[in-house]
Structures are given as structure tokens and as C-alpha cells.
């Protein structure tokens, strides 16, 4: 009954969106013509700098530039004539574009120093600027922005979008970078007292750059420097399987009454030590919104408390967050987010954040909240997500990376192509358990998980292979991350020795071992016994590697 009603309200929501869009100043949207209708924009991952350790980050609905724990994802824009480069945070949790933070008001001296390294937009140097004679204020949890609305040309990866309205900040607090909000336009999600105007996504559609107000987001994994936001398109070589369509919950029916990218998460669980446990099932589906500006994901306290019980090494920080040993990142396991028939499995390596590489303690990537429920970067790195504003849908699938094949999103009710991802999966088996928030029950049934045959943006657990005949070709994933046996002071030597201790060990089976250095993606291959060591010919100072193995099993695997 809930979903039937939701489909009706989604249609009404779309009609409301179109009518508000049409009533705003300027020309009405036109049907795009010419071009391929796709604009791909690189998204750069950068670590944010340490801030005040006493700051409270529970206001995660606006968790931008997380000063304590996180990564942020940035986009390069050019504003004005001639173009002036600016760097802004890409944020699916807000709807407005603003620039020029007050660096001296950042949360720490290190953030202020980083802020001062970035370019500033100077309206006096632009011949195309138009002052809107309107002021505005934006609030971001512990940060705020006040300024004047201007209209100017904004170039997105070389494509000019004229008549773009944005806030030129005159005063900010607790912010070290500007923000590009790609949620619903200000007419739907603007803050009280601010002017209504076309958002940058609306203008791309109006000007025919894209065929509908839809885009896909691929953040890639935590050790990849660059992902992409694809306006008007999807990349079929960046996901596995089919895109699961989830209706966006209309703002009036959402937990906070705001038009965001709210959807229902239908299950949530954890896989550890080869056992999958469901912590919440479809009968208790949870409304969550997708926010690339939030480093951490936040779920109801009851669910997170149950999750943390599977991590006895976790220590509460007293603010809804938990500290865990960084060694947990190298353990095989996943946090499992369910949407309909699709499960997004995020490896511990992706879900646990190490704010300081020199320290042994990390932050668990799922926090507890009693008010704001958000899936931030700790979940989004494991998913390829399509945000279809025109049809009020979110589509998502497990993320992968086996190349690139960008396909345009069309227009109308079936605008997003129903294309199966080109990255393939190798099934593995694991035991399965289920539980509720108050109790846990064990089942002897099995369930499937998978890992991509191409390079994946998340790692899922492997399980022992069944006995096979001699010389049977196999592909054996080994999902531990291994420390070098040499001390860090010796990492400048030409060769570093990494000990192999695979989760699944064939009995003396000769294998081809591929070692990938995460930061440098240096690739070296050598054939060794599974009980031997691997010499990695690299001078990288990175202290971890990911190991995979393929070859022939000459014994019982």
C-alpha cells in the first residue's frame, strides 16, 4: 500500500516540480536539440584537514567539508568573462551554488591555510556579471554563509552556462570552500527569505546541454583520486547488474519535510567472518537521503547499536560515532545496504575512515542519529547512483570499474536507459544469518555475494572454493590488505617485501599473484607459491597493497 501511494505522490511531485520550474523568471525550459546531451565532469577527492577535535558533527544533514574525519569531493568551475577558476564541494544534499569562503573563519588554521590556496572569484573582473540586488543566507550545520546573489557565466568542464545565479559570499563561518548543491532547484528547496531561481542543473536542461534533469554520480573508491558526475548520462562500465529504481519520497512525506533525495532503504546488514547478518528487514524499511557532502553515513541509533555489537573492538566517542583500530580496514567484510532486490556491499576498507595515516585509530563510517538519516560517502563509494529529478527516481547498482561507455539519458518517463552494467561478477557463497534490532536468529541457508572480474570500487568477501580436479582454472580473490615486512624507514628501497596470508589457501597451488599498489597503481606480476612472499618492485611509500590471484589449481582448493 505504501508503494502504491508513493507512486501517485511521485507523479504529483513531478508535476509540481515542472510547474514551479516554469513559473520562475526567464524563458521556460525548451526541449534540448543537438549534441549528445551528455556532460561529464571530473570529481576530485581531497582529504579535509584536521579541525577542532571538540566539534560536534551530529548535524550531518549539512555535513560539508567535515573538519574532523572526512574526505570531500570537489569540482572545478570557471565563473565570469574571462573565466575565473574556483573549486567547490559537490553536494547532493543541498541546492545552491555559492563561492568565496571567508578563510579566516575556517574551523582550524590548517583549513584556513588550505582555503587561502584556492582561487577567489572577483566580480569586478567579470564583464558579464549582473548584480541581482538580493542578499541571502545559507546554513550548513555548524557553518553559515551570507552574501549577495549575482548572475554570471559559469563554465562546467569547458561548457558555458550563461545567466547562472549564485551567492557571492561576503561572510562565512566554519566553511573552507564554496559549495555546488545539485539537489532540487532553489524554487523547491530554497531557504526562507532567499530568492527563487533556476539552479545550474535546470539551466543545463533549459539550454539543451542535457535532455532531462538527471545525472549519475560515480565517486570511485577511497584510494582513487578522481570520479565523475555525468550530467544527462550513465556509464554502463561503472556498475554491475541492473539499475534498481527507487522512487524519491516527496518532501511533504519525508522525515524532515524537505525535498531531498529521500528513498527507502529496504534492508541493512553486515558481513563479517564469512557470515552475513541482516540488522533490519523490509518490514522496517528506513527512509534515508543520499548526500555526497556527508563523509559519514548516519542511521537510527537502534540499528547502529545493533551493528556495533558485531565489532567488540569499537569504542564510543560519545557523539554517535565510534573509533575502531585501523587494522579492521584490512579485514574481509562488508556493510550491506539493501534497496529492493539490490544489495550495495561496501568493504570495511571503504566504510572505515583513517583521518590520520600516522595514527592506529580510525573512525567507523556509520554513525548513530535520532533525527537525520543520511547515506554519505561511506555508502556512495560502493554504488553507482543515477539522480533522475524529472521522474522523481533514484536508480542505483553496485559500483565497479571495467572501462567507460557513456550513454545519454533521454527524456520522458523512461529517460534513464534500462541497460545492464557491463562489469561482470563472479558468484561466491557465504553463510547467511538474519536478525531484528532486538534479537538475532541464525539460518542454515546460503546466499550469494559477488565480486567484479574487473577493477572494483569496493571489495566483497570471498569464500573457500569447492574441491576441483587437477589443473582446473580458477580465479581466487584474496581480499586482505597486507603490511610490508620492512619498516617504514626503509620504504625508499627499490623493493618492498609483502607477506601473503590469504584467507583461502590452496594446498601448495602454484598461482600468479598480482600486487596492486593502491596509491600509485603500480602493477607487478610474479608467479610464486601461495606460501611464499612477493617482491613488489616499487619505490612507493604507501604501506598497503591489495592482492589478487589467478591461475591453475593443481590440488584441492
C-alpha positions in Angstrom: 0.0 0.0 0.0 2.8 2.3 0.8 4.5 1.9 -2.5 1.2 2.4 -4.5 0.7 5.7 -2.7 4.3 6.6 -3.2 4.0 6.2 -7.0 1.0 8.5 -7.1 2.7 11.1 -4.9 5.8 10.9 -7.1 3.7 11.8 -10.2 2.3 14.7 -8.3 5.7 15.7 -7.2 7.0 15.7 -10.8 4.1 17.9 -11.9 4.7 20.3 -9.0 8.4 20.4 -9.9 7.6 21.3 -13.6 5.1 23.9 -12.7 7.4 25.7 -10.3 10.2 25.5 -12.8 8.0 27.1 -15.5 6.8 30.0 -13.3 10.3 31.3 -12.5 11.7 34.3 -14.2 13.3 33.9 -17.7 12.5 31.7 -20.6 10.7 28.4 -20.0 12.6 25.1 -20.5 13.0 24.0 -24.0 13.4 20.6 -25.5 17.1 20.1 -25.9 18.3 19.8 -29.5 21.8 19.0 -31.0 24.8 17.5 -29.3 24.8 14.2 -27.5 23.1 15.5 -24.4 25.9 14.5 -22.0 28.3 16.5 -20.0 30.9 14.5 -18.0 32.7 16.4 -15.2 35.6 15.1 -13.2 35.1 14.9 -9.4 38.3 15.2 -7.4 38.7 13.6 -4.0 40.6 15.5 -1.4 41.1 14.8 2.3 39.8 17.6 4.5 42.2 18.9 7.1 42.0 18.2 10.9 39.8 20.7 12.7 38.7 21.3 16.3 38.7 17.9 18.0 35.9 19.0 20.3 33.5 19.9 17.5 30.2 18.0 17.3 29.3 16.6 13.9 25.9 15.2 14.7 24.2 17.7 12.4 25.0 15.5 9.4 22.3 16.7 7.1 24.7 19.5 6.3 28.0 17.8 6.9 30.0 19.6 4.3 33.8 19.7 4.4 33.8 17.5 7.5 36.5 19.1 9.5 37.2 16.1 11.7 37.0 12.9 9.8 36.5 13.0 6.1 37.0 13.3 2.5 35.3 15.8 0.3 34.6 15.7 -3.4 35.4 18.8 -5.4 34.5 20.1 -8.9 36.4 22.8 -10.8 34.3 25.6 -12.3 35.1 28.8 -14.2 33.0 31.9 -13.5 32.8 35.2 -15.3 34.2 36.7 -18.5 37.1 36.0 -18.7 36.6 32.8 -16.7 38.0 32.7 -13.2 38.7 29.3 -11.7 37.0 28.3 -8.5 36.9 25.0 -6.5 33.6 23.9 -5.0 32.4 20.9 -3.0 29.9 18.8 -4.9 26.9 18.3 -2.7 23.8 16.2 -3.4 22.4 17.3 -0.1 21.8 21.0 -0.9 20.6 23.0 -3.8 22.5 26.3 -4.2 25.8 27.3 -5.6 28.0 29.7 -3.6 31.6 30.8 -3.8 34.3 32.8 -1.8 34.5 31.5 1.7 36.0 33.7 4.4 39.1 31.7 5.0 40.0 33.3 8.3 36.8 31.9 9.8 37.6 28.3 9.0 37.5 25.8 11.8 41.3 25.5 12.1 44.4 27.2 10.9 45.2 24.3 8.6 41.8 24.6 6.9 42.3 28.3 6.6 45.7 27.7 5.0 44.2 25.3 2.6 41.4 27.7 1.8 43.8 30.5 1.1 45.5 28.4 -1.6 42.3 28.3 -3.7 41.2 30.9 -6.3 38.7 33.6 -5.4 36.0 34.9 -7.8 36.2 38.7 -8.2 33.0 40.1 -9.7 34.8 43.3 -10.6 36.9 41.5 -13.1 34.0 40.0 -15.0 32.4 41.8 -17.9 29.3 39.6 -17.8 28.3 39.8 -14.2 24.8 41.2 -13.2 24.0 42.0 -9.6 20.6 40.6 -8.6 20.2 43.2 -5.8 19.3 40.4 -3.4 21.0 39.0 -0.4 20.8 35.6 1.1 21.9 33.4 4.0 22.6 29.6 3.9 23.1 27.4 6.9 25.2 24.3 7.0 25.0 22.7 10.4 28.0 24.3 12.2 28.7 26.6 9.2 26.9 29.5 7.6 27.1 31.7 4.5 25.9 35.3 3.9 26.3 37.2 0.7 24.8 38.8 -2.4 23.2 37.0 -5.4 24.9 37.5 -8.7 24.3 36.3 -12.2 27.2 35.4 -14.5 28.5 32.8 -16.9 29.6 29.6 -15.3 31.7 27.1 -17.3 31.4 23.4 -16.4 34.3 21.4 -17.8 34.5 23.9 -20.7 30.8 24.1 -21.4 29.4 27.6 -20.8 26.1 28.0 -18.9 25.1 31.7 -19.1 22.8 33.5 -16.7 23.7 31.3 -13.7 22.7 32.8 -10.4 24.8 32.0 -7.3 25.6 33.5 -4.0 28.8 35.6 -3.7 29.7 35.2 -0.1 30.7 38.3 1.9 30.9 36.4 5.2 31.1 32.7 6.1 31.6 30.8 9.3 33.2 27.4 9.6 33.5 26.9 5.8 36.7 26.4 3.9 35.3 26.0 0.4 32.3 27.0 -1.7 29.6 24.5 -2.4 27.7 23.4 -5.6 24.4 21.9 -4.4 22.9 19.6 -7.1 19.8 18.8 -5.2 16.4 20.2 -6.3 16.5 23.8 -7.5 16.1 26.6 -5.1 12.4 27.0 -6.1 11.8 23.7 -4.4 14.5 23.6 -1.8 15.4 27.2 -1.2 15.7 28.5 2.3 13.1 31.0 3.5 13.9 34.6 2.6 16.2 33.7 -0.4 15.2 34.4 -4.0 13.9 31.7 -6.3 15.9 31.0 -9.4 17.0 28.3 -11.8 19.6 26.0 -10.5 22.6 25.1 -12.6 21.1 21.7 -13.4 17.9 23.4 -14.5 19.9 25.8 -16.8 21.7 22.9 -18.4 18.4 21.4 -19.3 16.9 24.7 -20.4 19.8 25.4 -22.7 19.8 22.0 -24.3 23.1 20.8 -22.8 21.3 17.8 -21.4 18.0 16.2 -22.4 16.4 15.9 -18.9 17.3 16.9 -15.4 19.2 13.8 -14.5 22.8 12.9 -13.7 24.8 10.0 -12.4 27.5 10.0 -9.8 30.5 7.7 -9.5 32.7 8.6 -6.6 35.1 5.6 -7.2 36.9 4.1 -4.2 38.6 5.8 -1.3 42.1 5.5 -2.9 41.1 6.8 -6.3 41.8 10.5 -6.8 39.1 11.1 -9.4 35.5 10.1 -10.0 32.9 11.7 -12.2 29.5 13.3 -12.3 27.8 12.7 -15.6 25.0 15.2 -16.4 22.5 13.7 -18.8 24.2 10.3 -18.9 25.2 7.0 -17.3 28.3 4.9 -17.7 27.5 1.2 -18.3 31.1 0.2 -17.4 30.9 1.6 -13.9 28.4 -0.8 -12.4 27.2 -4.4 -12.1 23.8 -5.7 -13.0 20.7 -3.6 -13.5 20.0 -0.2 -12.0 17.4 -0.6 -9.2 14.8 2.1 -9.5 13.7 3.6 -6.1 11.0 6.4 -6.1 12.1 9.6 -4.4 10.0 10.3 -1.4 8.2 13.7 -1.9 9.3 16.4 0.5 5.9 16.5 2.2 6.1 12.8 3.1 9.8 12.8 4.1 11.1 12.8 7.6 12.2 16.4 7.6 9.6 17.8 5.1 12.3 18.9 2.7 12.6 18.0 -1.0 15.9 16.0 -0.9 17.0 12.7 -2.5 15.0 10.7 0.0 14.4 7.0 -0.7 13.6 3.9 1.3 16.5 1.6 2.3 14.8 -1.8 2.5 17.4 -3.8 4.4 20.7 -3.2 6.2 23.3 -5.7 7.4 26.9 -6.7 7.9 29.1 -9.5 6.6 32.0 -10.5 8.9 33.9 -13.7 9.4 32.1 -15.2 6.3 28.7 -14.7 7.9 26.1 -12.2 6.6 23.7 -10.8 9.2 20.6 -8.7 8.4 20.0 -6.0 11.0 16.9 -4.5 9.5 14.5 -6.1 7.0 11.9 -4.9 4.5 9.2 -4.9 7.2 11.0 -2.0 8.8 12.3 -0.1 5.7 14.1 3.1 6.6 13.9 6.5 4.9 17.3 7.8 4.1 18.7 10.6 1.8 21.8 10.4 -0.4 24.3 13.1 0.4 27.7 13.3 -1.3 28.6 16.2 1.0 28.5 14.0 4.1 31.6 11.9 4.8 29.8 9.7 7.3 26.5 7.8 6.9 24.0 8.1 9.8 21.2 5.7 10.7 18.9 5.3 13.6 20.6 4.6 16.9 18.8 1.3 17.4 20.2 0.0 14.1 23.7 1.3 14.6 23.8 0.0 18.2 23.0 -3.5 16.8 25.6 -3.1 14.1 28.3 -2.1 16.6 27.6 -5.2 18.6 29.4 -7.1 15.8 32.5 -5.0 16.4 33.6 -5.5 20.0 36.8 -3.6 19.3 34.7 -0.4 18.7 35.0 2.4 21.3 32.2 5.0 21.6 33.3 8.6 21.2 30.1 9.7 22.9 28.7 11.7 19.9 27.1 8.9 17.9 30.4 7.9 16.4 32.8 5.0 17.1 36.5 4.6 17.0 38.0 1.3 15.7 41.5 0.0 15.1 42.7 0.8 11.6 43.7 -2.8 11.2 40.0 -3.5 10.7 40.2 -1.9 7.3 42.3 -4.9 6.1 39.8 -7.4 7.3 37.4 -9.2 4.8 33.9 -7.9 5.4 31.2 -5.6 4.2 28.5 -3.2 5.3 25.4 -4.2 3.3 22.8 -1.7 2.2 19.6 -3.1 0.5 17.4 -1.3 -2.0 14.6 -3.6 -3.3 16.4 -6.5 -4.9 19.8 -4.8 -5.0 22.4 -5.0 -2.2 25.3 -2.5 -2.1 28.1 -4.2 -0.3 30.7 -1.7 1.0 34.0 -3.2 2.1 35.4 -2.4 5.6 38.3 -0.7 3.8 35.9 1.8 2.2 33.5 2.1 5.2 36.2 2.9 7.8 37.9 6.2 7.6 41.5 6.8 8.6 41.7 10.6 9.3 45.5 10.5 10.1 47.7 7.9 8.3 50.2 8.1 11.1 47.7 7.0 13.8 46.4 3.5 14.5 42.9 4.5 15.3 40.2 5.0 12.6 36.6 6.2 12.6 33.8 3.8 11.9 31.9 5.1 8.9 28.3 4.6 10.2 27.2 6.9 12.9 24.0 7.0 15.1 21.4 9.7 14.9 17.8 10.1 16.1 16.8 12.8 13.7 18.7 12.8 10.4 19.2 9.6 8.4 21.7 10.0 5.6 23.8 7.8 3.4 27.0 9.7 2.8 30.3 8.8 1.1 30.9 5.7 3.2 28.0 4.2 1.2 28.1 6.1 -2.0 31.6 4.9 -2.8 30.1 1.4 -3.2 27.3 2.5 -5.5 26.8 3.9 -9.0 23.8 6.3 -8.5 21.5 8.0 -11.0 19.6 11.0 -9.8 16.5 11.5 -12.0 14.8 14.7 -10.9 12.3 14.8 -13.8 10.8 11.4 -12.9 11.5 11.6 -9.2 13.6 8.4 -9.1 16.9 7.3 -7.8 18.5 4.4 -9.6 21.5 2.5 -8.2 23.7 -0.5 -8.6 26.9 -1.9 -7.1 29.8 0.2 -8.4 32.7 -1.2 -10.5 35.2 0.0 -13.0 35.8 -2.0 -16.2 36.3 0.9 -18.6 34.0 3.6 -19.8 30.9 3.6 -22.0 28.8 6.7 -21.5 25.2 6.5 -22.7 22.9 9.5 -22.9 19.8 9.8 -20.7 16.8 10.7 -22.8 13.6 12.5 -21.9 10.2 11.4 -20.7 9.1 8.7 -18.2 11.7 6.1 -19.3 14.5 8.6 -19.8 17.2 6.5 -18.0 18.3 3.7 -20.2 17.5 0.2 -18.9 20.9 -1.1 -19.6 22.7 -3.9 -17.7 26.1 -2.9 -16.4 28.9 -4.3 -18.5 31.1 -5.2 -15.5 30.7 -8.9 -14.7 30.5 -10.7 -11.4 31.9 -13.9 -10.1 29.4 -15.5 -7.6 30.7 -16.7 -4.2 28.8 -18.4 -1.4 28.6 -17.4 2.2 26.5 -18.5 5.2 23.6 -16.2 6.0 22.0 -15.1 9.2 19.2 -12.7 9.9 18.3 -10.7 12.9 16.0 -7.9 14.1 17.0 -4.9 16.1 16.3 -6.7 19.3 17.4 -10.2 18.6 19.4 -12.3 16.2 18.4 -15.6 14.7 20.6 -17.9 12.6 19.7 -19.7 9.4 21.5 -22.6 7.7 20.5 -21.3 4.2 23.1 -19.8 1.9 23.0 -16.5 0.0 25.1 -15.1 -2.8 27.6 -12.3 -2.9 29.8 -11.3 -5.7 33.0 -9.6 -6.7 33.7 -7.9 -10.1 36.0 -9.5 -12.6 37.1 -6.0 -13.5 38.6 -3.5 -11.1 36.1 -2.8 -8.4 35.4 0.3 -6.3 34.6 -1.9 -3.3 35.7 -5.3 -2.1 33.4 -8.0 -1.1 34.3 -11.2 0.9 35.5 -14.3 -0.8 34.7 -17.8 0.4 36.5 -21.2 0.1 36.2 -22.8 -3.3 34.9 -26.4 -3.5 37.3 -29.2 -4.3 38.2 -29.4 -8.0 40.1 -31.7 -10.3 43.7 -31.2 -11.1 44.7 -28.2 -13.2 41.2 -26.6 -13.0 41.4 -22.9 -14.0 40.3 -20.7 -11.1 40.2 -17.1 -10.2 40.8 -16.8 -6.5 40.2 -13.3 -4.9 42.3 -12.6 -1.8 40.9 -9.6 -0.1 43.4 -8.9 2.7 45.5 -5.8 2.6 49.0 -6.6 3.7 51.6 -4.6 5.5 55.2 -4.7 4.3 57.7 -6.6 6.4 60.2 -3.8 6.0 59.9 -0.8 8.4 58.5 2.5 7.1 62.0 4.0 7.3 63.1 1.5 4.6 60.4 2.2 2.2 62.7 4.2 -0.1 64.4 1.0 -1.1 63.7 -0.3 -4.6 61.9 -3.4 -3.4 59.4 -3.9 -0.6 58.6 -7.3 0.7 54.9 -8.1 1.4 53.9 -11.2 3.3 51.0 -13.2 1.8 48.5 -14.6 4.3 45.4 -15.3 2.1 42.0 -16.0 3.6 41.7 -19.1 1.3 44.9 -21.0 0.8 45.1 -23.7 -1.9 47.3 -26.6 -0.8 50.6 -25.5 -2.4 48.8 -24.5 -5.6 51.1 -22.5 -7.9 49.3 -19.2 -8.7 50.0 -16.0 -10.5 50.0 -13.2 -7.9 49.1 -9.7 -8.9 50.0 -6.9 -6.5 48.5 -3.5 -6.9 49.9 -0.6 -5.0 46.8 1.5 -4.2 48.2 5.0 -4.4 50.4 4.6 -7.4 48.6 1.7 -9.1 52.0 0.2 -9.9 51.3 -3.2 -11.3 53.9 -6.0 -10.9 53.2 -9.7 -11.5 55.2 -12.8 -10.5 54.5 -16.5 -10.2 55.1 -17.9 -6.7 53.7 -20.5 -4.3 50.9 -19.2 -2.1 53.2 -19.8 0.9 55.9 -17.6 -0.4 56.5 -13.9 -0.3 56.0 -11.4 -3.1 58.6 -8.8 -4.1 57.0 -5.6 -5.3 59.3 -3.5 -7.5 58.2 -0.1 -6.5 59.5 2.9 -4.5 56.1 4.0 -3.3 55.8 5.0 0.3 52.4 3.5 0.5 52.3 0.9 3.2 49.5 -1.3 2.0 48.7 -3.3 -1.1 45.7 -5.2 -2.5 46.5 -8.8 -3.6 44.5 -10.9 -6.0 45.4 -14.3 -7.5 44.5 -16.1 -10.7 46.0 -19.3 -12.1 45.6 -23.1 -12.0 44.8 -25.2 -9.0 46.8 -28.3 -9.0 45.5 -29.6 -5.7 42.3 -29.3 -3.7 41.4 -25.7 -3.5 
